[in-house]
Amino acid sequence: MTLKNNKKSGFTVPKNYFETFDMDFISEQNLKQTFKKTGFKTPDTYFEQFEIRIPKTVPSITLRSLNKKTTFYISGIAASLVLLLMFSWPSENRENITAEAIENYLIYEEIQGDEFANFLTSNELDDLSPSSISASEIETYIFENASLEYLLIN
Amino acid sequence: MQNEATLLNQLKSDDTKELAFKTLVELYKERLYWHIRKIVISHDDSDDVLQNTFIKIFRNIHNFKGDSKLFTWMYRIATNEAITFLNSKAKRLQISDETLQQLTLGNLKADVFFEGDEIQLKLQKAIAQLPKKQQLVFNMRYFDAIKYKDMSEILETSEGALKASYHIAVKKIKLYLSND
């Protein structure tokens, strides 16, 4: 591609971009010469004495798990909320709202578990049968589903 | 240094797991510590996060599928642990992440484990004014010279975006330092 073609493309670069292009690299090197270290240090013999204390046993904790019936209720409530939001939205905007946008709204607007619980009757809440999920299962779930982007915005 | 594949096999076998894990800790404790330290700043917090990082590595090594390098997988865990730690600390103190970072930097001068002079303090302040992800990219590239390809696996971001992010970070830091 020639310079002439570039001119025709309509793209422009900041003033003195090409004149200072090499300088960017040089000044980064200058920066590195001035700021070589972070200044952080550790206690003496920290790394020599460092060892990992892995807990031998993981205590299991009892949580209420969602059985199939409850999952069905909650899915139903979520679907109802989606429909409610879709039909209560002004009609001129409705067609622009995707299911994904509503899902994101429900995720990021921090709708609490007890708000969902308000949609359940006491009988339905009683159907939430207690069972045991080990802490390691919970940890594995969080570990496998952690996203840096999500952590950075929270 | 032993082959990564051999070490990985030993880590996944019950008979050799503990010994192989000790080797892994020896190999990576310093690199992971300094990576974490640049994110959380305080030594005591870094020690906690490093402990948690290695515990997670130990417990989840059987889930490592080899889709990435072992060290990038560990860096990703360390990064997530450090960010989670800061988020929790800010929530516990009921302050924003930015306020927490300003508080931590404010204490840095009196920190017995900070031996930097005014210049290094100024650099830390310059880094702190960057968005969180740019801070990560800048620290990993500038101080640790981590390759963009590896950084891409650690931060789950394209190489192009990381290069642009680093370039912008360097410009902002130079501008901050020249104005300060």
HADDOCK unambig.tbl for C-alpha pairs under 7 A between the chains (distance, minus, plus):
assign (segid A and resid 35 and name CA) (segid B and resid 120 and name CA) 6.67 0.50 0.50
assign (segid A and resid 38 and name CA) (segid B and resid 116 and name CA) 6.94 0.50 0.50
assign (segid A and resid 38 and name CA) (segid B and resid 120 and name CA) 6.06 0.50 0.50
assign (segid A and resid 39 and name CA) (segid B and resid 114 and name CA) 5.61 0.50 0.50
assign (segid A and resid 39 and name CA) (segid B and resid 115 and name CA) 5.12 0.50 0.50
assign (segid A and resid 39 and name CA) (segid B and resid 116 and name CA) 3.83 0.50 0.50
assign (segid A and resid 39 and name CA) (segid B and resid 120 and name CA) 6.06 0.50 0.50
assign (segid A and resid 40 and name CA) (segid B and resid 113 and name CA) 6.09 0.50 0.50
assign (segid A and resid 40 and name CA) (segid B and resid 114 and name CA) 4.58 0.50 0.50
assign (segid A and resid 40 and name CA) (segid B and resid 115 and name CA) 6.15 0.50 0.50
assign (segid A and resid 40 and name CA) (segid B and resid 116 and name CA) 6.78 0.50 0.50
assign (segid A and resid 41 and name CA) (segid B and resid 113 and name CA) 5.02 0.50 0.50
assign (segid A and resid 41 and name CA) (segid B and resid 114 and name CA) 5.73 0.50 0.50
assign (segid A and resid 41 and name CA) (segid B and resid 115 and name CA) 6.70 0.50 0.50
assign (segid A and resid 42 and name CA) (segid B and resid 43 and name CA) 6.69 0.50 0.50
assign (segid A and resid 42 and name CA) (segid B and resid 113 and name CA) 5.79 0.50 0.50
assign (segid A and resid 43 and name CA) (segid B and resid 113 and name CA) 6.96 0.50 0.50
assign (segid A and resid 52 and name CA) (segid B and resid 51 and name CA) 6.09 0.50 0.50
assign (segid A and resid 54 and name CA) (segid B and resid 55 and name CA) 6.06 0.50 0.50
assign (segid A and resid 148 and name CA) (segid B and resid 80 and name CA) 6.01 0.50 0.50
assign (segid A and resid 148 and name CA) (segid B and resid 155 and name CA) 6.97 0.50 0.50
assign (segid A and resid 151 and name CA) (segid B and resid 83 and name CA) 6.57 0.50 0.50
assign (segid A and resid 151 and name CA) (segid B and resid 84 and name CA) 6.47 0.50 0.50
assign (segid A and resid 152 and name CA) (segid B and resid 83 and name CA) 6.95 0.50 0.50
assign (segid A and resid 154 and name CA) (segid B and resid 87 and name CA) 6.88 0.50 0.50
